[in-house]
Amino acid sequence: MTATATPAPPRRAAAPDTAPGALRAFVCHRGRLIGAGTVAALVLGSLLLGGGSWPASLAVDLSGPLDRTSDWIIDNRDGHPLFLYFLGHVSNAVVISVRAVYLVLLALGWAGVTAASGLLAWRVAGVRLALTSVAAFAACGLLGMWVPTLQTLALMLVAVAASVLLGGFLGLAAGLSDRMNRILRPVLDTMQVLPAFAYLLPVVLVFGIGVPAAVLATVVYAAPPMARLTALGLRGADAGVMEAVASLGATGGQRLLTARLPLARKELLLGVNQSIMMALGMAVIASVIGAGGLGDRVYQALAAVDVGAALAAGVPIVLLAVVLDRVTTAAGERVGAAPAHRAGLRWAVALGVTAVVAVAGRLSGRLSWPDGWTADIAPPINAAVDWMTAHLYSGVPLVGGTADWAARFTAWVLDPLRGGLQWLPWWAVLLTVGALALLIGSWRTAATAVLAMAAIGVLGVWDPALDTLSQVLAAVAVTLVLGIALGVAAARSTRLGRVLRPVLDVFQTMPQFVYLIPVVALFGVGRAPAVAAAVVYALPAVVRITAQGVRAVDPSALESSRSLGATGRQQLFQVQLPLARPALLLAVNQGVVLVLAVVVIGGLVGGGALGYDAVFGLAQGDLATGLVAGAAIVCLGLTLDRVTQPTERRDLAGKEA
């Protein structure tokens, strides 16, 4: 009885008490342990491995196999069954589709197209957006860009339709199968991070210069957002609704059509929206391989360093992007709402008005935009740029000119940063990458980052990659300082937020090439202009995400701090910014990705490094140089993503501690 009254405590009872304490201690001292381990490894590595760049014995030369592949494609493009009976039909289908859409737009005439855009916007989003849409298309005509606008619109409509179909199919597979989701995730990452210049070359080798290559390159770039958001919507379907549908005896296909897809409508429309924006972002880059339209005008202006002509062609791209963004966003917000009174009748009226306006335009014989209704904005813009170049490029008292700023930024920031990275031993770079990834992620995250960085050395482009990394780090630092400051200010001031919104819209939808022209005019040729263009391109996303994160802070937390006597500065640094930490980390991540994209294009204006290799490979038809540089950029992007984006496991561990 005594033994049963006072039993010895079982050994297993101590495990739940000690395990959380051990986990808590590990999490609390995680940074110190990783830092101490990194220092010890650096000391040990310096003694055993020494210094130096990536060893040549660990690099693999892929030029031979890639050159043979390129030769085989060129030799068999006109006679192999793969090209004759499959890829040839794909090319013909693309050409016929784009031509058919373009002929329909021409048949509608400028009045019919403008009326159709306004009426569609009216039915989806109301009178204000309808007027905006009409004004946007009218502006395209006034700038003398009506025919290029229709060419770009036809190509984009076909490319977006193909992107939505391909992305929807891939997203459907990833949303319904965990295995397919794991398989497709790295594929989609590669499609989205791989620079356009890297995959333009193989597309051109297969399809040649022209519309098919441009459309298919755009599809590769624009399909991943649709796939990701489709998978997200399908996998996030309400479990209760799915159980209810299953309990009624619905088959898998019925559950998909009657429950999953309707529940994912908002994500699907958001995917369409993002595909449109990505496709328009490719309009200029695709012009390099024969897309024509507005992108070709911008590219020609870039070659001639004609800022006025570039803006005259770039503004219509921005207007198209803004209108399509607003229309698809409004359509997504109305998903699930009750249909308006007599909605069918209103759609019929809209179609009837469009038909009447189009017929009237044909009868009047004015299908194209009248030549007398155009305005040439290039001369005054070029005059303004010439004045800025003459008065700001150099010789400004006290502050110096923009050329002086570029030279100092290169000498004081870019050169030391590049020299420091290239001076570090290769194993020290890998160790630092692993330690940084481990600090905010898991062992799997750290291993992925280290392997991606090591793959750059294996590809034989270690030094150019570190040069690109130095430009990315400098541009990201400037972007985050400016972006977070503006985002916080916009979140705390409604008036400033309203003022910044149209400015951010313009900067975010302006083609990347357009940024290169004014920065070259102001800063000259070199790495500094590439960094400046990257900052301008990435800044809007950082500002938007930061502002959204600060605005989303729980008002009750702010009220509690205010009741305790906290000042505005204390509320910002002790409440809002800590609670907005996930949004700020996302801003860092997106800033890195966007900066990397433009720094690569900076190879056109003297940025050098991997960007130059990618551009050189496309210009010279050198598949090995272009693809190796593109693969290295993908690996660099993957490394930076893993280093800047924390994993859920780490967040959960922190909460448990």
Sequence and secondary structure as in RCSB ss.txt:
>XXXX:A:sequence
MTATATPAPPRRAAAPDTAPGALRAFVCHRGRLIGAGTVAALVLGSLLLGGGSWPASLAVDLSGPLDRTSDWIID
NRDGHPLFLYFLGHVSNAVVISVRAVYLVLLALGWAGVTAASGLLAWRVAGVRLALTSVAAFAACGLLGMWVPTL
QTLALMLVAVAASVLLGGFLGLAAGLSDRMNRILRPVLDTMQVLPAFAYLLPVVLVFGIGVPAAVLATVVYAAPP
MARLTALGLRGADAGVMEAVASLGATGGQRLLTARLPLARKELLLGVNQSIMMALGMAVIASVIGAGGLGDRVYQ
ALAAVDVGAALAAGVPIVLLAVVLDRVTTAAGERVGAAPAHRAGLRWAVALGVTAVVAVAGRLSGRLSWPDGWTA
DIAPPINAAVDWMTAHLYSGVPLVGGTADWAARFTAWVLDPLRGGLQWLPWWAVLLTVGALALLIGSWRTAATAV
LAMAAIGVLGVWDPALDTLSQVLAAVAVTLVLGIALGVAAARSTRLGRVLRPVLDVFQTMPQFVYLIPVVALFGV
GRAPAVAAAVVYALPAVVRITAQGVRAVDPSALESSRSLGATGRQQLFQVQLPLARPALLLAVNQGVVLVLAVVV
IGGLVGGGALGYDAVFGLAQGDLATGLVAGAAIVCLGLTLDRVTQPTERRDLAGKEA
>XXXX:A:secstr
 HHHHS    GGGGHHHHHHHHHHHHHHTHHHHHHHHHHHHHHHHHHHT   S  GGG    HHHHHHHHHHHHH
HTTT HHIIIIIHHHHHHHHHHHHHHHHHHHHHHHHHHHHHHHHHHHHHH HHHHHHHHHHHHHHHHTT HHHHH
HHHHHHHHHHHHHHHHHHHHHHHHHH HHHHHHHHHHHHHHHHS HHHHHHHHHHHH SSHHHHHHHHHHHHHHH
HHHHHHHHHHTS HHHHHHHHHTT  HHHHIIIIIHHHTHHHHHHHHHHHHHHHHHTHHHHHTTT  HHHHHHHH
HHHHT HHHHHHHHHHHHHHHHHHHHHHHHHHHTTTS   TTHHHHHHHHHHHHHHHHHHHHHHT  S  GGG  
  HHHHHHHHHHHHHHHSS  TTT  HHHHHHHHIIIIIHHHHHHHHHS HHHHHHHHHHHHHHHS HHHHHHHH
HHHHHHHHTT HHHHHHHHHHHHHHHHHHHHHHHHHHHHHHH HHHHHHHHHHHHHHHHS HHHHHHHHHHHH S
SHHHHHHHHHHHHHHHHHHHHHHHHHTS HHHHHHHHHTT  HHHHIIIIIHHHTHHHHHHHHHHHHHHHHHHHH
HGGGGT  HHHHHHHHHHHHT HHHHHHHHHHHHHHHHHHHHHHS  HHHHHHHHH 
